[in-house]
Amino acid sequence: MVTRIASTGLAAVACGVSLTLTGGHGGSPPLEWGRGPLTVDSLPEVPYVAHRGGAREVPENSMSGLMAAFRRGTAQVLDFDTRMLRDGTPVVFHDATLNRTTFLGGEVRALDAGEWRGVRLRPRDRLPGSWRAERPPTVAEVLDRFGGRIVLMLEVKDPRGLGRLAALIRSRGLTRSVFVNTNDPSVARRIHGLGLLTQLWRSARQMRTDRPERWRSHVDLLDVDIRARDADLRRAVRSGVPRVWAHTVVTPAQRDRALALGCNGVITDAPGRLARHPVRVSGARGR
C-alpha cells in the first residue's frame, strides 16, 4: 500500500514537474555513439564514480542529478540503484520504501509502472543549488539516455530482476559499458554467467574475513569499503581482481588513502569536491 507522507502541495509539485525523460529503446544506437558505445576500455587509469549521481551534490538516483554529473564531467562513471516494480519493471531507486526520498510512503515493489509515474522525488534541502521535484526514472530510460555515452554502474537491489536487467543491457549493446553490482557473491556468479561486467561490493566488516582471491575468475570489479582496515584493503588489492575501487569516498583524505593503499578507482558522493583538490599521494596513480 502506498501512503501519502506530505499530501499538502503534492498535486502542485506534480503539476510543476518538467520531465526530460526519454522514451523506450528504438532498436538503434544513439547517433553520438559514433562507431560504437563507450566501454570500460576507455576509462582512465583511476576513474571517479558519481555514487547515486553524486548524492552530496545532486538529488540521488534522479535523471536531473545524473544529467548534472554527466555534464560536469568530474566523474567518468555514473552509478545508480535498481529495484523492481510489481509488474517487473526495473526502476532507479535505492530504498525498499518510498518514504525517505519521495512525497509518498510504502513499498516500491507494491507499485506498477502506471503508479510509478505518479511518484515524485523530494530533493534534500541541504543540497547545493536549486532542484525541482521529478519522477524517478526507469532503468530503460537511464540506459537510453546515457548508454554508450559514459560508463554506467547499476546495483541490483532485487536479484529476482537480474534477468530483466540483463536483457535491457544486452539489447542495447552495453555489455562492456555497464557494471552490474551486488553484495552477494552468489549473485555475482549469476551476473558473470549472463555475460555482464560483474561488480561485488563488500563492507568493512565483511572484508575482515573475506578471501577475495576466490572471486578473481568471475569478478571484474571489487568494490571495497573505505572504512576497512589498511590490511584488508591491501589484501583486496592483491587479490588478482583487476579493478579495486573504494566506496564511498567523500573527502580528499579518504581518496588519497585509498590510492596510497593501491586502489585504482574512487566511488564518491562528491565528485566535484574531489576534483577541486589535487591528489597528495607521492607517485599515486590518481595524480
C-alpha positions in Angstrom: 0.0 0.0 0.0 1.2 3.5 -0.9 0.7 6.2 1.7 1.0 10.0 1.4 3.7 11.5 3.6 3.2 15.1 2.6 -0.1 15.4 0.9 -0.3 19.2 1.1 1.2 20.6 -2.1 1.8 17.3 -3.7 -0.6 17.9 -6.6 1.1 21.3 -7.2 4.5 19.7 -7.2 3.4 17.0 -9.6 1.9 19.6 -12.0 5.0 21.7 -11.9 7.5 18.9 -12.8 9.4 19.3 -16.0 10.2 15.9 -17.3 13.0 15.3 -19.7 13.0 11.5 -19.7 13.4 9.6 -22.9 11.1 7.1 -24.4 11.7 3.4 -25.0 14.6 1.9 -26.8 14.0 2.1 -30.5 16.4 -0.6 -31.6 19.2 1.5 -33.0 22.1 3.2 -31.0 22.1 6.9 -30.4 24.0 8.9 -33.1 26.5 10.2 -30.6 27.9 6.6 -30.2 29.8 7.1 -33.4 31.4 3.7 -34.3 30.2 2.1 -31.1 29.3 2.7 -27.5 31.9 3.9 -24.9 33.2 0.9 -22.9 35.2 0.3 -19.8 38.3 0.1 -22.0 38.1 3.9 -22.4 38.3 4.6 -18.7 41.3 6.5 -17.3 43.8 4.7 -15.0 42.0 5.9 -11.9 38.3 6.7 -12.7 35.9 8.6 -10.5 32.4 7.2 -10.0 29.5 9.5 -9.2 27.7 7.4 -6.5 23.9 7.7 -7.0 24.9 10.5 -9.3 26.9 12.2 -6.6 24.5 12.2 -3.7 26.1 15.1 -1.8 25.8 17.3 -4.8 22.7 16.3 -6.7 19.4 14.6 -5.9 20.3 10.9 -5.7 19.1 8.5 -8.4 17.4 11.2 -10.3 17.5 11.9 -14.0 18.4 15.6 -13.3 21.2 14.5 -10.9 22.7 12.1 -13.4 22.5 14.6 -16.1 24.2 17.2 -14.0 27.0 14.8 -13.1 27.4 13.8 -16.7 27.6 17.5 -17.9 30.0 18.5 -15.2 32.5 15.8 -16.3 34.1 15.3 -12.9 33.2 11.6 -12.9 33.8 9.0 -15.7 31.2 6.5 -14.4 27.6 7.2 -13.3 26.3 4.9 -10.5 22.6 4.2 -9.7 20.5 1.7 -7.9 17.7 -0.5 -9.3 14.6 -2.1 -7.9 11.7 -4.0 -9.4 8.0 -2.9 -9.5 5.1 -5.3 -9.0 4.8 -5.8 -12.8 8.5 -6.5 -13.3 9.5 -3.0 -14.5 13.1 -2.2 -13.3 13.3 1.3 -11.9 16.0 3.6 -10.5 15.7 3.7 -6.7 17.7 2.8 -3.7 15.4 2.1 -0.7 12.8 -0.7 -0.4 10.3 2.0 0.5 9.3 5.4 -0.9 9.5 7.2 2.5 12.9 8.7 2.6 13.3 10.3 -0.8 9.7 10.9 -2.2 6.5 12.6 -1.1 4.8 9.2 -0.7 5.2 6.1 1.6 5.0 2.4 1.1 7.0 -0.3 -0.7 8.4 0.2 -4.1 7.5 -3.3 -5.2 3.8 -2.6 -4.5 3.6 -0.2 -7.4 3.2 -1.0 -11.1 4.6 1.2 -14.0 1.4 3.3 -14.2 1.5 4.1 -10.5 5.3 4.8 -10.7 4.5 7.7 -13.0 2.8 9.4 -10.1 5.8 9.2 -7.7 7.9 12.4 -7.2 11.3 12.6 -5.7 11.8 15.1 -2.9 15.2 16.9 -3.2 17.0 17.3 0.1 17.1 20.9 1.4 20.8 20.8 2.1 21.8 20.1 -1.5 23.7 22.9 -3.2 21.8 24.6 -6.0 18.1 24.6 -6.8 16.3 21.3 -7.7 12.7 20.6 -8.6 10.7 17.5 -7.8 10.7 15.0 -10.6 9.6 11.5 -11.4 12.3 8.8 -10.6 13.3 7.2 -13.9 13.1 3.6 -15.1 16.3 1.7 -15.8 15.4 1.7 -19.5 15.2 5.5 -19.5 18.6 5.8 -18.0 20.2 3.3 -20.3 18.6 5.0 -23.3 19.8 8.5 -22.1 23.4 7.6 -21.1 24.2 4.2 -22.5 27.3 4.3 -24.7 28.0 8.0 -23.8 29.5 7.2 -20.4 30.2 4.0 -18.4 27.4 3.1 -16.1 27.3 1.2 -12.8 24.0 -0.2 -11.5 23.3 -2.1 -8.3 20.9 -4.9 -8.3 18.8 -4.5 -5.2 16.2 -7.1 -6.3 18.1 -10.2 -7.7 14.8 -11.6 -8.9 15.0 -8.9 -11.6 18.5 -9.8 -12.8 17.3 -11.5 -16.0 15.2 -8.4 -17.0 18.2 -6.1 -16.3 20.5 -8.3 -18.4 18.0 -8.2 -21.3 17.9 -4.4 -21.1 21.7 -4.2 -21.2 22.2 -6.8 -23.9 19.5 -5.4 -26.2 21.3 -2.0 -26.2 24.8 -3.4 -26.9 26.1 -2.3 -23.5 27.6 -5.4 -22.0 31.0 -3.8 -22.0 29.6 -0.4 -20.8 27.7 -1.3 -17.6 29.0 -2.7 -14.4 26.3 -4.8 -12.6 26.8 -4.6 -8.8 25.8 -6.8 -5.9 26.9 -7.5 -2.3 26.1 -11.3 -2.7 28.9 -13.5 -4.1 26.3 -16.0 -5.4 24.5 -13.2 -7.4 27.9 -12.1 -8.7 28.4 -15.5 -10.2 25.0 -15.2 -11.8 25.9 -11.8 -13.3 29.1 -13.3 -14.7 27.2 -16.2 -16.1 25.0 -13.8 -18.0 28.0 -12.3 -19.7 27.9 -9.0 -17.9 30.6 -7.0 -16.2 30.5 -8.2 -12.6 31.0 -5.9 -9.6 31.0 -7.1 -6.0 30.8 -4.7 -3.1 32.0 -5.5 0.4 31.6 -3.8 3.7 34.4 -3.2 6.2 33.0 -5.9 8.4 32.8 -8.4 5.5 36.3 -7.6 4.4 37.8 -8.7 7.8 37.1 -12.4 6.8 36.9 -12.2 3.0 39.2 -14.2 0.8 38.9 -12.0 -2.3 41.2 -14.1 -4.4 38.4 -16.6 -4.7 36.5 -14.2 -6.9 39.1 -13.2 -9.4 37.8 -15.7 -12.0 34.4 -14.1 -12.2 34.5 -10.6 -10.7 35.6 -7.7 -12.9 35.4 -5.0 -10.1 35.8 -5.4 -6.4 34.1 -2.5 -4.6 35.7 -2.1 -1.2 34.7 -0.1 1.9 37.0 2.9 2.6 36.4 2.3 6.3 38.1 -1.0 6.1 41.5 -1.6 7.8 44.6 -1.0 5.8 45.5 -4.7 5.8 42.0 -5.6 4.4 42.3 -3.1 1.7 45.8 -4.3 0.7 44.5 -7.9 0.6 41.8 -6.9 -1.8 44.3 -5.0 -4.0 46.5 -8.2 -4.1 43.5 -10.5 -4.9 44.0 -10.6 -8.6 40.7 -8.9 -9.3 41.7 -6.3 -11.9 39.8 -3.3 -10.6 39.6 -2.5 -6.9 37.6 0.7 -6.3 37.0 2.3 -2.9 33.5 3.4 -1.7 32.0 5.7 -0.5 34.7 8.4 -0.6 33.6 11.9 0.5 36.9 13.7 1.4 40.2 14.2 -0.4 42.0 12.5 2.6 39.9 9.3 2.1 40.7 9.3 -1.6 44.4 9.7 -1.0 44.4 6.9 1.5 42.7 4.6 -1.0 45.1 5.4 -3.7 48.1 5.1 -1.4 47.0 1.5 -0.5 46.7 0.6 -4.2 43.0 1.1 -5.1 42.6 2.1 -8.7 39.2 3.7 -8.6 37.2 6.1 -6.4 33.4 5.8 -5.8 32.3 9.1 -4.3 29.2 11.1 -3.3 31.1 14.3 -4.0 33.0 14.1 -7.4 33.0 17.9 -7.7 34.7 18.4 -4.4 37.4 15.8 -5.1 38.0 17.3 -8.5 38.9 20.6 -6.8 41.5 19.0 -4.6 44.6 17.5 -6.2 45.8 14.1 -5.1 48.5 14.4 -2.4 50.0 10.9 -2.6 53.5 10.7 -3.9 53.5 8.6 -7.0 49.8 7.7 -6.8 48.1 6.7 -10.0 45.4 9.2 -9.3 47.6 12.2 -9.8 
